[in-house]
């Protein structure tokens, strides 16, 4: 491209400058050379831009807008604030009475566990019942008639015996010395099958009752304990033992 050479403007003599009318002074500023050209170059793009702005909308190319992506169409994720994450303060729960520990000092005596070693809470022994009048309940259903006793004895024999051998009476003490029963005890019969060594093969059992179960139990306990002695034998034998309650004559 050809280079632009600066043109030096000729200086006019003062006499050739036009004179203004009147006495007013006119200040004239003399610009350096090349200033006008540089201003023209700077203003050219501005004029071009303004021309483009003057174009109608119809002259501009229409640009198609792409459809939004699926990610853009989804609603934005809602992040809970700090106030939302803090739960509301719940009222204090009342304690469950069933879960509270039970004070051992206020437990009623009837709910305390039974001590096996305490005789007051344990079932009474046979010896204690024999001294309690309320333990004597009369019941005649276990008392057999004389003919019935013989028939029942036939079922208590061993080979070689027709009837059980009759042994000595077994005496049952009556411990309620100063208290009498409404009905006196009846004579009873105890039966047993005894081996040669003294062990029981069968029984002992009450064949006919004294009328009082507690006295019948006492008769069996005496026979089992060895306090009562069966006759001597060289082989297994069946025995019928009369049971006699030592009831005081003053109560008869």
C-alpha positions in Angstrom: 0.0 0.0 0.0 1.3 3.6 -0.7 2.4 5.4 2.4 0.7 8.6 3.3 3.0 11.5 3.3 2.1 14.3 5.7 1.3 17.5 3.9 2.6 20.6 5.6 0.2 23.4 5.5 1.7 26.8 4.5 1.7 29.4 7.1 -0.1 32.5 6.0 1.3 35.9 6.9 -0.6 37.8 9.5 -1.7 40.3 7.0 -3.5 37.7 4.9 -5.7 36.4 7.7 -9.3 37.6 7.6 -10.1 40.3 10.0 -13.1 40.1 12.2 -15.5 42.8 12.5 -15.3 44.9 15.5 -12.6 45.0 18.2 -13.2 41.5 19.6 -10.2 39.3 19.9 -10.4 35.8 18.3 -8.4 33.0 19.6 -7.3 30.7 16.9 -5.8 27.3 17.7 -3.5 25.9 15.2 -3.6 22.1 15.2 -0.5 20.1 14.3 -0.3 18.4 11.0 -2.0 15.0 10.7 -4.5 15.5 13.5 -7.5 15.8 11.2 -6.6 12.6 9.3 -6.3 10.6 12.5 -9.7 11.8 13.7 -11.3 10.8 10.4 -9.8 7.2 10.7 -11.2 6.8 14.2 -14.7 7.9 13.3 -15.0 5.6 10.3 -16.0 2.4 12.3 -18.5 4.4 14.2 -20.3 5.4 11.1 -20.2 1.8 9.8 -21.7 0.5 13.1 -24.4 3.1 13.0 -25.2 2.1 9.5 -25.6 -1.5 10.5 -27.9 -0.5 13.3 -30.1 1.3 10.8 -30.7 -2.0 8.9 -34.1 -3.5 9.4 -34.8 -6.6 11.3 -35.9 -8.3 8.1 -32.4 -7.9 6.6 -30.7 -9.9 9.4 -30.5 -13.7 9.2 -32.9 -15.6 11.5 -31.1 -18.0 13.9 -33.1 -21.0 15.2 -33.1 -21.6 18.9 -32.3 -25.3 19.8 -34.9 -27.0 22.0 -34.0 -27.2 25.7 -32.3 -30.4 27.0 -34.1 -32.8 29.4 -31.9 -31.7 32.2 -32.9 -28.1 31.6 -36.7 -29.0 31.7 -36.5 -30.8 35.1 -37.4 -28.6 38.1 -34.5 -27.5 40.2 -33.6 -29.6 43.2 -34.9 -28.1 46.4 -32.2 -28.1 49.1 -33.7 -28.0 52.6 -32.6 -25.1 54.7 -31.1 -25.5 58.1 -34.4 -24.5 59.7 -36.2 -27.3 57.8 -33.7 -30.0 59.0 -34.1 -29.2 62.7 -37.0 -31.2 64.1 -39.5 -29.5 66.3 -38.9 -30.1 70.0 -41.1 -33.0 71.1 -42.7 -33.0 74.6 -41.0 -35.3 77.1 -42.4 -38.8 77.3 -44.0 -39.9 80.5 -42.2 -42.9 82.1 -44.0 -46.3 81.8 -44.9 -47.5 85.3 -44.4 -51.1 84.2 -40.7 -50.3 83.3 -39.9 -48.6 86.6 -37.9 -50.7 89.1 -39.8 -52.0 92.0 -38.6 -51.1 95.4 -38.1 -54.3 97.4 -39.1 -52.5 100.6 -42.6 -51.9 99.3 -43.3 -55.3 97.9 -46.3 -56.9 99.8 -45.4 -59.8 102.0 -47.7 -62.1 100.1 -45.8 -61.6 96.9 -42.4 -62.4 98.3 -40.8 -65.6 97.0 -41.2 -68.6 99.2 -38.0 -69.7 101.0 -37.8 -73.5 101.0 -36.0 -73.4 104.3 -38.7 -71.5 106.0 -41.1 -74.0 107.7 -43.8 -71.3 108.1 -44.2 -70.9 104.3 -43.5 -74.6 103.4 -46.3 -77.2 103.3 -46.8 -78.7 106.8 -45.2 -82.1 107.4 -47.2 -85.2 108.3 -46.1 -84.9 111.9 -47.4 -81.3 112.0 -50.7 -82.3 110.5 -51.2 -85.0 113.1 -51.3 -82.3 115.7 -53.8 -80.1 113.8 -57.4 -80.9 114.5 -58.5 -79.4 111.1 -56.5 -82.1 109.3 -58.8 -84.8 110.5 -61.6 -85.2 108.0 -63.8 -88.2 108.4 -64.6 -90.2 105.3 -66.4 -93.6 105.5 -66.1 -94.4 101.8 -62.8 -96.2 102.3 -64.2 -98.5 105.1 -64.9 -102.0 103.9 -67.4 -104.4 105.4 -66.3 -107.6 106.9 -67.2 -109.7 103.9 -65.6 -107.3 101.5 -62.2 -107.4 103.4 -61.9 -111.2 102.8 -62.6 -110.8 99.1 -60.0 -108.1 98.7 -57.4 -110.1 100.5 -57.5 -112.8 97.8 -55.8 -110.3 95.5 -52.8 -110.0 97.8 -51.4 -113.5 97.8 -48.2 -115.1 96.4 -47.8 -118.6 95.1 -48.3 -121.1 97.9 -50.7 -118.8 99.8 -54.5 -118.9 99.9 -54.7 -115.7 102.0 -52.0 -113.3 103.2 -50.4 -114.2 106.4 -51.8 -112.3 109.3 -49.2 -110.2 111.2 -49.2 -108.3 114.5 -51.2 -105.1 114.8 -49.6 -101.9 113.7 -50.3 -99.2 116.3 -50.8 -95.6 115.2 -50.4 -93.0 117.9 -53.1 -90.3 118.4 -51.4 -87.0 119.0 -54.4 -84.9 119.8 -54.4 -86.1 123.4 -56.7 -83.4 124.8 -58.9 -83.1 121.7 -61.5 -85.6 120.7 -62.9 -86.3 117.3 -66.6 -86.3 116.5 -66.4 -89.9 115.3 -63.8 -92.3 116.7 -61.4 -93.9 114.2 -62.3 -97.4 112.9 -59.9 -100.4 112.9 -58.1 -100.6 109.6 -56.2 -103.2 107.6 -52.8 -102.7 105.8 -51.5 -105.2 103.2 -48.0 -105.7 101.8 -45.9 -108.3 99.9 -42.4 -108.4 101.6 -39.3 -110.0 100.1 -36.9 -112.1 102.1 -34.5 -109.2 102.6 -37.3 -107.0 104.0 -37.9 -104.9 100.9 -41.4 -104.4 99.5 -42.4 -106.2 96.4 -45.8 -104.6 96.6 -47.4 -102.1 98.9 -47.8 -101.2 101.6 -51.3 -100.1 101.0 -54.4 -99.5 103.1 -57.0 -102.2 102.3 -59.7 -100.8 104.6 -59.5 -97.3 106.0 -59.7 -96.0 109.6 -62.0 -93.3 108.4 -59.3 -90.7 108.5 -56.8 -90.3 105.6 -54.2 -88.7 107.8 -54.2 -91.7 110.2 -54.0 -94.1 107.1 -51.0 -92.1 105.9 -49.4 -92.4 109.3 -49.8 -96.2 109.3 -48.1 -96.6 105.9 -45.3 -94.3 106.9 -44.6 -96.5 110.0 -44.5 -99.6 107.9 -42.2 -98.1 105.2 -39.8 -96.6 107.7 -39.0 -100.0 109.3 -40.4 -98.9 112.7 -42.9 -101.8 112.3 -41.4 -105.2 112.0 -42.9 -107.9 109.8 -42.6 -111.5 110.8 -39.5 -113.5 110.0 -39.6 -115.3 106.6 -37.5 -117.5 104.4 -39.2 -116.4 101.2 -41.4 -113.7 99.8 -44.7 -113.5 101.8 -47.9 -111.5 101.7 -49.2 -110.0 104.9 -52.4 -108.5 106.2 -51.7 -106.1 109.1 -54.4 -104.9 111.5 -54.2 -101.1 112.0 -55.1 -99.9 115.5 -55.3 -96.2 116.4 -54.4 -95.5 120.0 -57.5 -93.4 120.6 -57.9 -92.3 124.2 -60.7 -94.1 126.2 -61.8 -90.7 127.5 -63.0 -89.8 124.0 -65.1 -92.9 123.5 
